[in-house]
């Protein structure tokens, strides 16, 4: 049953061909875990909450720092020093009190990843380091969860959907982590870039949940913010992939390579 308030809130979805009342009801019954509530996680969480995804999970162990506010639009100056997970929950419920928000203020690890991911229909990787990306991918493979991936660097971003509809996984794209991770603080990031890429990630998440259109499974969308250029590259499942191959991943392990913030 829909309340009058919900009918008004989701009116533009309910009249939208391809979504309608049935699609909005599906979103209400759906659940998404977002790993990371930073630059990418901010727009992803805001748009999924606004869209009426019934249950959102937020994995984030950091506190709000003043340097975050140039791009992490989920937070305000008054929240500097607060745990991001706690601040995110308050903001999302203020935006849409009809949803549930679970927060996990801890680091995702091989010990807790399967437990945290298991209850959710879909996972969004909004992290900024390679070890967590591999861990999230492997946990999704073991659990059979689709994964929306995004990454940003300076003026460029990437978006893809992995582990979905027989498509490739993250390890098909990056078989091995790099020998050394870049220093995120020194590399810098254009403040509006996470908004563009995060919005695209939220779009892909909603498309997968609604079975709408053609998600970026088997594709990598690359965005160049300096020239406002979008390119789509084909990705294929890699034979013998350590993730989704015949003898692919069956257990989780933590990698030691971390990007310095």
N, C-alpha and C positions, 0 to 999 in steps of 0.2 A: 504494500500500500504506500502511496505517495502522500505526503502532507502538502497542504497548500503552499507552504514555504518552499518545499522542494520542487514543486511544479513550476513556481516562478523562477527559482534559482537555475534550473536546468532547461528552461523553455527553449533556448536557442539550440540545444542539443536535440530536444524532443521533436522539434519540427524539421530537423536536418535529415535529409535522405541518407540512408546508410547507418544512421544511429537510431533515432526515434526512441519511443518509450522502451522498447525491448532492449536496445543497446544501452540506454541509460540504466536500466535495471541490471544489466550484466555488469556494468561498471560498479554499481553499488555492491554487488556480490563479489567483486574482485579484490585481490590483495597484491600489493607490490612492495618489495623490500628495496630501498635505495641505500647503497653502500657509499657513504660520503655525503656530507651536507655542506660542502664548500661551494666553489664557483659553479660547477656543473650541477651539483645536488640542489642548489637553491632554486633555479627555475624549474627543474624536474619536479621537485616536491610541490612547489606552488601551483604549477599547472595540473598536476595529478590530483591535488586536493581540490582545486577549483572545479575540475571536471567531475568530481564525485566518486572517485575510486574509494570504495568503502573502507578499506584498511590499508594504511601506510606504515611501513616500518622504516626506521632511520638508524643506521649504524654509524656512529660518529663519536670519537673519544676526545676531540680537541675542545678548547675553549675559544670564544670569540676574541680575536685580536684586531687591533685598530687597522693593521695592514690588510685584513680580510675585506674591509668594507668597500674598497675600490671595485669589487666585482661580486661579492657574496650578498646578494640583495635580500636574502632571507633575514638578515640581522640589521640592527640599528646601533648607533653610537652608544646608547644607554645600556646595551647588552654586552659591551666589551668586558671581558673577564668571566662571563657566564658560560657554563657548559653549552656547547652548540646544540646538543641533542635536546636539552631542556628548553632552550630558547626556540628551537625549531618547532617543537610540539606545541608550544603556546601560540606561535604565529599561525601555524596551519589550522589549529582549532578555531582561532579567531577568524580566519578566512572562511572556514566551512565547519561549523559545529556538528554537522550530520555524519562526519566520518570518525573513524577510530585511528589513533596514532600511537604506535608502539615505539619506544626509543631504547636503544642499546648503547649506552655510553662506554663502550669498550672497544679494543682493537679486535678486528676480525682475525681469527687464527685457525690453524688446522684443528685445534681442539674444539672450537665452538661453531665453525662455519656451517656444518650440516644441520646442527640444531637450530641455528638462527634462520637459515634459508628455507628449511623444510615447510613451514606453514604457509608460504607465500606462493602465488601463482606465477609470478614473474619477478626477475631481479634486474635492477639497474646498477651498472658499475659506473659510479661517478667519482672514482678515486683518482689519485695523482701519483701512484707508484706501481711499478711492475710486480712486485711480490703479491700485492693484494689482487691485482688483475688476474694473475695466474690462479690464485687461490679461489677467487670467485668463479672463474671459468670452470675449474675442475669440480668444485662443489655443485655447480649447476649441471654438469654432465652426469655426475653420480646420481643426482636427484631428478634428472629429467626436466629441468626448468629452462625456459627461454631466457636469454640474457641480452639486454640492451647495453651496448658499450659506447662510451664517448671518451675522447681525449683532446686536450688542447695544449698548444705550445706557442708562445709569443703571439703571432697573428693567425695561426692556422688551427683547424680542428678536424676531428674525424668522428664519424658515427657509423655503427653497424649493429646488426642483430645476429647474435650467435646462438648455436644450439637450438635452432628453430626450423621446423618443417624439413628436416633432413639436410639442412645447410651446414656449413663449416663451423668450427669453434675458434676461439681466440688463438689456440695453439697452432691451428692451420695457418693463421695469419702471421703469428710470431712464434715459431717453433721453440726458440730459446730466448731467455732474457738477455739484454745487452750486457757487455762486460762491465759497464759502469753506467749508473743512472745520472741524468743531468741534475744540476742543482736548480730546483724550481725557483728559489728566491732570486738567484742570479740571472736565470734565463728570462724571467718576467713574463707577464701575460697582459694583453690588451684588455682593458676592463670590461668592454661590452662583449668580447668573444664568448665567454661562458654563457651569456644570455642567448646568443644565437645557437650555439651547439646544444646547450641544455634544452632549449625549446624543441629542437629537432629530436632529441632523445625522448622527450615526453611524447612527441607525436608518434614515434615508433612504438613506444610502450602502449599507448592507447589503441593504435592500429592492431597490435598483436592481441590485446584483450578483446577488442571488438571483432576480430577477424575481418578487418576492413582494409581494402586496398591491397597494396603489395609492399610488405615490410622489407627492410634492407637486409634480408637473409641472403647470403651469397653475394653481397655487395658491400663496398666501403664508400661512404660519401665523404669527400674531402672538401673542406671549405677554406678558402684563402680570403681572410678579412681585408687585406690590403687592396685587393683588386675585385672584391665581391664576386669571386669565381667559385662555382660549384662543379666538382667532377665526381663521377661515379665509376668506381673500378670494380671489376668482377673478382670475386673470391671463390675458390673452390675447396672442397674437402681434400685434404692432403693424404695420399695413401701412406699408411703407416704412422699417422699422426699419433703423438704420445698422449693426446687428449681424447679424441673421438674415434681413433682407429680401432681395429679389431682387438688389439692388446692395449687398449687405451687406459686412461686413469681409473683406478679403483680405490685408491686411498689418497688422503690429503697430506701435504707436507708444507712447511713454511720455508720460504726463500729468505736469504739474509740480505739481499740487495735492496736498499731503501733510498729513495730520493730525499735529500736534505731539503727541509722546508725553508 
